[in-house]
Amino acid sequence: MDDSLPTLFGFGLTLACLLALNAPSDAEAWPPLPQVDTHVMMPAQEWPYQPGSRTVKLYITYPGGALDTVDPETGLMLTLHNWGGTGWTGTADPEQLAKRYNVVAVCLDYLQSGPYDATAGPPYDFGYLQALDALRALYFVWHGLDEIDKPFAKDRVFATGGSGGGNVTLMVNKLAPRTFTCVIDKCGMAKLSDDIAFGLPNGTRLNAGYSRDPQSDRYLTKDAQALRFVGHPGHLATMRQLGNTAKLIVVHGATDDICPVADAREMVADMQAAGFDVEPHFITQADLDGKALKSTGHPLGDRTLIVFRFADKYLLPDSPDALRREGPADFERKDSEVRYSTANGVYVIDYVSGCPVGRFEQE
């Protein structure tokens, strides 16, 4: 079963998203922006494997614990949990991020959060709807601040995540190529390789539970696999054409065999060849400090301190090297120009209503 959606159905979801965000009668579906740090339930795009309405839990942390502490210099930052986790397990602590960088920190239980069994239920999404969930969560905060005329720094939009959350971090930058100022990937998966997709023997222990059998409901199409290749040269070219300028920091253990370091090195090389602003840190024994960095393998170390160590100069508001994004974000552009061509069609990330909706258009 492909994760793509028919064009008409995708349009219907776009329209539904527009109505949900603007129609007073749908106030229950889209909760108001909370006044203090808390969690809310947010409607999400339908998952073809389990048709019907779907919601995800969104955690919001303000710089000072309350909405009224947001000021014109406050940015937004996703911090995304690991494969099998919830909340902010395996990633940077949202409270520390909010205070240190003056951001509204956003976590969420995206699609298939929590324990995953490759032998039961649908295959692992691996960064497509998961990234759309994260982008929708970010948009929920963005839109909520706009709705109450609360000024914030729309040019300071960041993301980080560890392991599976690193993969989603990479994918949000791909699916919203004109939105992020800086993203920090900590030991994330760079591609849905055959090894990971099919749980091949003698490889990584990751198993996304897909099938090579076209008759199986777990069948992985070449199109779906290509979209999940963050270093895909053709897709990188598309991102560049769209104007992606995000600083991408990659922190990966030099001996990581769970989220294979070879895949991360390939991705970095592809990005460098395409002219991306990518800063790789492949951690060796010489880098270990016993605090932020404790391992050259998959755990790496303290995933909050890792962000501080490698991204402070770019994220601290008063840093001479602090980054700002130029131009409007995807949410503001309200177009459907984010399009990634694959063997049999094109993936469209539609921002016509501001709220992102993904679909696959088969050729």
N, C-alpha and C positions, 0 to 999 in steps of 0.2 A: 504493500500500500504506500503510495507517494504521499508526502506531507504537503503537496501542493493543493491549492484551492481553485475551483473553476472561476473564470473571470467574473461571471454574473454574481456568484456567491461572494466573491471578494468585494465587489461593488456594494453589495447589500450590507456587508460588515462595515465598509467605509461610511455608508449612510447612517447605519445604526450608531456608529461611534460619534458622528456629527450630532445626531439627535440627542444621544445620551448626555453629551457635554453641554448642550445648549437648551434643552427643553426642561422647563421647571418640573414637569410631571415625572421626570426620571431622576429626581433628586436623590431618591433612595438608592438607585443603582450606582451613582457616583457620589460618594459622601463628601461633605465639605472638608476643606483643609483643616486638620485639627489645630487646636489652640496651644497644645503642649505636646511633648514627646509621647508618642503612643503608636498603636498599630490600627490600621483600617483594612477593610476588605474592598478590593477593587475589581471591577469586571474586566475580563481578559478576552482575547480573541479565541474563537472556537477552535478546538483541537480535533482534526478529522478522525483520530483514533477513538475519540469518545465524544461524539456530536452532542451538542446542547450547550447551555450556559455554563460558564466557568468563571471562578473568581480566584484571586490570589491575595495573600496577606502581605501588606505593605507596612514597613516600619519606618517612621519618620523621627529624626533627631535634629533639633534646632541648635544653633551655636550656643544659646544660653538656656536651652530647655523649653523655650516657648516661642510661639510665632512672632510675638512682638519684639523679639531680639534680632529678627532679620532686618538688615539694613541695605543700603544701595550697593555695598561692596560684598554682600553675602553671595557666594556661588552655590552650585548644586553638585553633589558627588554621590555616585553609586558605589556601594561596597558590597560585593557579591560572593555569597557562600560557595563552599566546595560541593562537588558531586556527592550526593548522599546527605548533605547538610541542610540546615534551615537557618533562618535569621542571618547571623553574621559568623557562623562557625567557619573556620579556615580562611578568614579574610580579616581586614583591618577593622578595629573597633570603631563603630560609628560615632560614639560620644567623643572619643579622642580626636577623630577627624574633624568633627563639627567645631570643636573648640579651637583646635590648632590652626585650621585653615579658614575659619569663618565661612562654613558651608552648611547647607541643609543636607545632612547625610541620609541617604535612602538605601534601605535594604529591602529585600522581598523574598518570599517563598515562591520562586518562579516554578514553571511547569516541572513536575517530577522531583520536586524537593523532597528530602527525606530518603530513607532506605530504598534502594533499587535492586530488583531481582531480574537479571537478564533472561531468566527462563520463564518468567511469568509476566503477563501484561504486555503492553506495547513496547517497542524498542525505545532506547533513550534518545530524546530529542536532539541533544548535542548542539545547542546554541542557536537554533533558529527561533522557534516560538519562545524559548527561554529569553533570548535577547529582546524579542518584541515585548515580552512581559516587562522586562527591565526598562525598556524605553517608554512604555506606557506609564510605568510607575514614575519615571522622571517627568514625563509630560503632565501627570496628575499634579505634581508639586508646582511645576512651571505654570500650568494653566490656573491652578488655585491661587497662586500669588498674583497673577495678572487680574484675576476676577475681583480681587479685593484692592486692586491698585496699589499693591505693595512692591515698591522698587527693589530689584535685586540685580546681581551682576550676571547678566545673560551671556557674557563673554568668558565666564569662569565656570566651565562645566567639566567635571572630571569623573573618572571611573577607575575602580580597582577591584581585583578579585583574586582568589587563590585556587589553584587546581582547576576544577570544573568552573569555578567562578572566574578564573583567569581566561578560560575559553569564552565565557559569556562576555567578559570585558572586551576581548578582541572582537567579538561578533557585534556588540553594540556600536563600536566604532565603524564597523563595516556597514551595518544596516542604517546608521545615521551618520554618514561621512562628513556632514557639514555642521556637526553639533558639538563635538568634544574639543576641549582645549588641550588636555593631557590625559592619557590612560596608562595605568601601571598594571601589567600582567605579571602575576607571580606564579610561576611553574604551571601555567595553563596548557591545555591541549591546543595545538596549532592546526590540526587537521583531523578529519574523520578518516583515518587510514583503514585499509582492509583489516589490518591487525586488530584495531580497536572495534571497528564496525561488526566484525564477525567473530570476535573472540578467538583468534587463531592460536594454535598451540605454540609454545616457545617464544611468545611475545610478551607485551605488557599484560598485566593482570586485568586491565580494563576490558570490559565487554559490553558494547552498546546493544547487543541482542538483535542485530539485523540479520536478514537472510539474503542469499544470492538467488533464491528461487523466485522467478517472476510471478508465480502463482501464490506465493505466501503473502499473508497480510503484513509480514515483517520485511518485505522486499525493499531493498535500498536502491533507488534509481541513481543513475550517474548524475542526474541533475541535482538531486538532494545532496549527494556526496560532494559535488563540486562547490555548491554554495557554502558548505562547511569547511572548505579549504581556505584559511585566512590568507595564505600566501599565494593564492591563485593569481598568476601574472595578468590574465585578462581582467579580472575583477579589481586588481590593484590599479590597473590603468584607468578603469572606470572611476574609481575613487579619486584618483588624481585629477581626472577631467572634471569631476564634480566640485573639486576645490578642497579636498581633505588637507588640513594643515596640522592635525593633532600631533603633539609630541607623544611618541609611543615608547615607554620604558619597559623593557623585557628583563625580568630577573628569573633566572632558571639555573637549577643545579647542574653542574657539569657531568654528574653521574646519574642523573634522574632517568630511571628506566620505567617509571609508571606513566608519567606524561612525557614521552620520550624526548630527550634533549636534541636528538637528531632532527626531529620535526620542527622544534623551535629554531634551531640553527638554519634550517632550510627556509623557514618563514622570514627570518631576519635578513638573510641573503637576498631573497626575492624582493623584500621591501627596500633594501638599500639600492638594489638595481633599478627599482622603480622611482627612486628619488624621495622616499619617505623620510621623515624626521624620526628615525628609530635609534634608540640608545640601548644597546644590549649589555647585560651583565651576566655572564656565564660563571657561576660561582665555583671556585676551586678551593682547595685547602688553605691557600694563602689568604683568602678573603674572610675566613671564619673569625669572628670576634667573640663568640660565646654569648652574644646578646641578640643582635638583630639576625645574624647569620650563624647557624649552628650546624649546618649539614650541607654537603654538596649533592645530596640526594633530593628526593621529592619534598620532604618536610620543610627544608630551607631554614626555618627558624621562627622568629616572632614576626608574624605577617603584618602587624601594625608598625613595628619599628622599621621593617623593610621599606615601607612607604616613606617614613620619615627620612631614612638614610638616603634614598635615591631620588626622592621627589620634592623634598623641602624647598630646594632652590627654585622650583617651578611653581609650587603651590602656595607657599607662604605669601600672604598679601603684601608684606613690606619687603620682600626680597628684591634685590636689584634685577634678578633674572626671572621674576614672576611673569607667568604667561597669560596672555589674553587672546581669545579667538577673534578674528576679524570677520565681519559679515554676519548675516542672519543665520540662525540655526534651522535645521530641517523643520522643526515645529512651526517656525515663522514663515517659511517659504510656501508651505501649503501647496506642494506640487507632487507629481508622481515621476520625478526624473531619476530616482534611485532605482536602477534597473540592472540586474546582473544576468548576462546571457549565459546559457548552458547548452548542452548538446541538443536538447529537444524543445527549448523554449527560453523563457526569461522569468526570473524572479523580480517582482515589483514590490517595492516598499512604498506604500502610498501615504503621503502626508497631506492629502487634499483637505482633510478636516483638521489638520494639526496633529491629531492622534494617529500614530502609525498603525497601518494594517498591511500585512504581507499577503501576497498571492502568487501563484505560479500560472503563467500564461503559456500554454503548450502551442508549439508551432506545427 
